[in-house]
Amino acid sequence: MTGPKLNERSFIAGERTGTRASVRGSRMSASKARVVLNLVRGRDVVIADQVLQFTEREAARVIRKVLASAVANAVNNDGLDADTLYIKACYADEGPTLRRFKPRAKGRATRINKRTCHITIVLGVIDSELLQVVQARRERAVSGRRATRGGGVADRRARVQASRTKRSDDAVDTSVEEVATEESNIEETTIEATAVETTSIETAAPEAEETN
């Protein structure tokens, strides 16, 4: 008698060992799930979760839940650190096909195949040397985001301060112009009043001579 047969996937290095999680009978085709799995295969769990979060596919939502379940299994059951894990293997196998029928012309019916798949994610521990590189990369990314945020705040504060200074300078210039305009108006009024008084005096003098 021969032992149990192993499929081709069993001989792939690393897929039989490690913490895993799977979902069976997911209502999508295996080809659609494989498109998303190819994006995160070999990545550490932090980057993989970010990729799945911003991937606009329905399969990404399901695969992200499977990834979270695998990380929880590794932390709670195996006592591993979540920051030291990466996706060692991930694959989608075809599940049972649900057959439905749609009525067509002349009393005929067309079969509709509703595909299902089984999604599996296997996690492994990153090597010590590679882990240092990954942690350094994460620190640089975090520091870069902080610097970007801080620089943006500082730039905004500088712009606001410059705008306020400009407004105050414009207000001072406007007030100076208003004062100068008022002074010129007062001088013109004084000159006009003096001219009127002079004219009235000159007019009154001949009249007084005639009276005498």
PANU-803332 format. One record per residue (C-alpha): residue in one letter; x, y, z; residue number from 1. Coordinates in Angstrom, 3 decimals. Layout:
BEGIN
a/X/Y/Z/NUM
...
***
This chain:
BEGIN
m/0.000/0.000/0.000/1
t/1.155/3.476/-0.738/2
g/0.875/6.478/1.555/3
p/-1.423/9.441/1.062/4
k/-0.840/11.354/-2.136/5
l/0.550/14.871/-1.853/6
n/-0.495/17.434/-4.373/7
e/1.985/19.640/-6.172/8
r/1.438/22.479/-3.696/9
s/2.744/20.371/-0.805/10
f/6.244/20.356/-2.274/11
i/6.501/24.152/-2.453/12
a/8.994/25.242/0.188/13
g/7.472/26.905/3.218/14
e/3.788/26.309/2.562/15
r/3.426/23.404/4.950/16
t/5.044/25.182/7.906/17
g/3.967/28.388/9.605/18
t/0.860/29.908/11.068/19
r/-2.050/29.929/8.687/20
a/-5.619/31.053/8.329/21
s/-8.097/30.309/5.588/22
v/-11.610/30.991/4.462/23
r/-13.567/28.368/2.555/24
g/-16.365/28.882/0.108/25
s/-15.788/32.573/-0.494/26
r/-18.255/33.791/-3.115/27
m/-15.772/34.861/-5.763/28
s/-13.706/33.171/-8.411/29
a/-10.183/32.017/-7.608/30
s/-8.769/34.075/-10.474/31
k/-10.083/37.314/-8.945/32
a/-8.612/36.423/-5.556/33
r/-5.226/35.545/-7.081/34
v/-4.915/39.011/-8.599/35
v/-4.955/40.528/-5.099/36
l/-2.847/37.782/-3.522/37
n/-0.076/38.493/-6.007/38
l/0.158/42.030/-4.607/39
v/0.957/40.951/-1.038/40
r/2.881/37.694/-1.452/41
g/6.259/37.917/0.309/42
r/5.536/41.239/2.037/43
d/5.569/41.843/5.779/44
v/2.160/41.996/7.408/45
v/2.221/45.754/8.034/46
i/2.871/46.661/4.397/47
a/0.505/43.934/3.204/48
d/-2.307/45.298/5.363/49
q/-1.746/48.789/3.962/50
v/-1.778/47.478/0.394/51
l/-5.022/45.593/0.985/52
q/-6.580/48.590/2.694/53
f/-6.161/50.794/-0.377/54
t/-6.825/48.161/-3.048/55
e/-10.172/48.826/-4.714/56
r/-11.289/45.232/-5.146/57
e/-13.852/43.185/-3.279/58
a/-11.315/40.378/-2.895/59
a/-9.000/42.724/-0.974/60
r/-11.609/43.140/1.768/61
v/-11.922/39.368/2.258/62
i/-8.170/38.733/2.066/63
r/-7.504/41.461/4.608/64
k/-9.775/39.691/7.072/65
v/-7.948/36.415/6.450/66
l/-4.627/38.169/7.034/67
a/-5.861/39.633/10.314/68
s/-7.023/36.168/11.390/69
a/-3.624/34.676/10.550/70
v/-1.827/37.374/12.547/71
a/-4.152/36.780/15.501/72
n/-3.440/33.042/15.321/73
a/0.300/33.700/15.310/74
v/0.127/36.071/18.283/75
n/-2.364/34.175/20.448/76
n/-1.592/30.541/19.600/77
d/2.119/30.590/18.712/78
g/3.243/33.518/20.872/79
l/4.898/35.393/17.986/80
d/5.372/39.119/17.562/81
a/3.162/40.621/14.890/82
d/5.909/42.998/13.706/83
t/8.206/40.063/12.825/84
l/5.771/38.265/10.511/85
y/5.540/38.208/6.752/86
i/3.340/36.423/4.219/87
k/5.236/33.225/3.522/88
a/2.658/31.816/1.127/89
c/-0.822/32.681/-0.071/90
y/-2.991/30.947/-2.608/91
a/-6.591/30.550/-3.727/92
d/-8.021/27.165/-4.700/93
e/-11.239/26.643/-6.603/94
g/-14.232/25.654/-4.527/95
p/-17.560/24.117/-5.506/96
t/-19.407/25.842/-8.301/97
l/-23.041/26.779/-7.742/98
r/-25.074/26.202/-10.878/99
r/-27.986/28.478/-11.610/100
f/-30.107/28.804/-14.740/101
k/-31.449/31.783/-16.610/102
p/-34.471/31.538/-18.904/103
r/-33.825/32.310/-22.548/104
a/-35.819/32.393/-25.772/105
k/-37.898/29.458/-27.083/106
g/-38.183/27.843/-23.668/107
r/-34.475/27.301/-23.308/108
a/-32.297/27.866/-20.263/109
t/-28.695/29.034/-19.942/110
r/-26.522/27.850/-17.096/111
i/-24.840/30.438/-14.854/112
n/-21.782/29.274/-12.927/113
k/-21.321/31.028/-9.587/114
r/-17.730/30.325/-8.609/115
t/-16.369/29.933/-5.092/116
c/-12.804/29.642/-3.798/117
h/-10.776/28.736/-0.720/118
i/-8.258/31.403/0.302/119
t/-5.281/30.472/2.491/120
i/-2.538/32.669/3.954/121
v/0.567/31.234/5.649/122
l/2.754/33.482/7.815/123
g/6.426/33.060/8.672/124
v/8.975/34.834/10.844/125
i/11.356/37.281/9.200/126
d/15.079/36.545/9.548/127
s/17.005/38.643/12.058/128
e/19.124/40.423/9.428/129
l/16.159/41.137/7.189/130
l/14.111/42.198/10.211/131
q/16.588/44.978/10.970/132
v/16.250/46.243/7.402/133
v/12.445/46.138/7.609/134
q/12.378/47.953/10.958/135
a/14.760/50.629/9.664/136
r/12.533/51.091/6.629/137
r/9.466/51.467/8.855/138
e/11.237/54.012/11.057/139
r/12.265/56.037/8.022/140
a/8.719/55.968/6.709/141
v/7.294/57.081/10.066/142
s/9.910/59.825/10.495/143
g/9.280/60.974/6.936/144
r/5.544/61.258/7.580/145
r/6.192/63.153/10.801/146
a/8.630/65.501/9.079/147
t/6.155/66.064/6.286/148
r/3.366/66.809/8.713/149
g/5.596/69.060/10.842/150
g/6.901/70.866/7.797/151
g/3.393/71.395/6.539/152
v/2.299/72.867/9.874/153
a/5.374/75.092/10.026/154
d/4.814/76.291/6.464/155
r/1.197/77.048/7.215/156
r/2.134/78.988/10.335/157
a/4.692/80.970/8.353/158
r/2.108/81.737/5.656/159
v/-0.451/82.846/8.242/160
q/2.099/85.054/10.007/161
a/3.194/86.611/6.715/162
s/-0.431/87.233/5.771/163
r/-1.136/88.896/9.124/164
t/1.983/91.060/8.820/165
k/0.984/92.097/5.321/166
r/-2.515/92.973/6.481/167
s/-1.152/95.081/9.343/168
d/1.255/96.877/6.970/169
d/-1.576/97.548/4.536/170
a/-3.717/98.881/7.382/171
v/-0.900/101.224/8.514/172
d/-0.362/102.459/4.951/173
t/-4.097/103.037/4.565/174
s/-4.265/104.996/7.830/175
v/-1.255/107.120/6.814/176
e/-2.861/107.881/3.465/177
e/-6.133/108.814/5.170/178
v/-4.327/111.161/7.579/179
a/-2.407/112.773/4.709/180
t/-5.629/113.197/2.742/181
e/-7.368/114.786/5.727/182
e/-4.434/117.167/6.272/183
s/-4.438/118.180/2.624/184
n/-8.213/118.733/2.773/185
i/-7.790/120.886/5.899/186
e/-5.043/122.934/4.220/187
e/-7.176/123.427/1.121/188
t/-10.135/124.484/3.279/189
t/-7.959/126.919/5.225/190
i/-6.558/128.418/2.015/191
e/-10.062/128.786/0.586/192
a/-11.315/130.448/3.790/193
t/-8.343/132.839/3.808/194
a/-8.965/133.706/0.185/195
v/-12.619/134.380/0.922/196
e/-11.743/136.622/3.885/197
t/-9.197/138.540/1.807/198
t/-11.715/139.049/-0.968/199
s/-14.337/140.292/1.487/200
i/-11.856/142.757/3.053/201
e/-10.818/144.128/-0.334/202
t/-14.461/144.536/-1.332/203
a/-15.346/146.283/1.916/204
a/-12.470/148.818/1.663/205
p/-13.690/150.637/-1.540/206
e/-17.177/150.782/-0.151/207
a/-15.850/152.536/2.984/208
e/-13.863/155.056/0.877/209
e/-16.950/155.877/-1.188/210
t/-18.931/156.446/1.975/211
n/-16.343/158.867/3.315/212
***
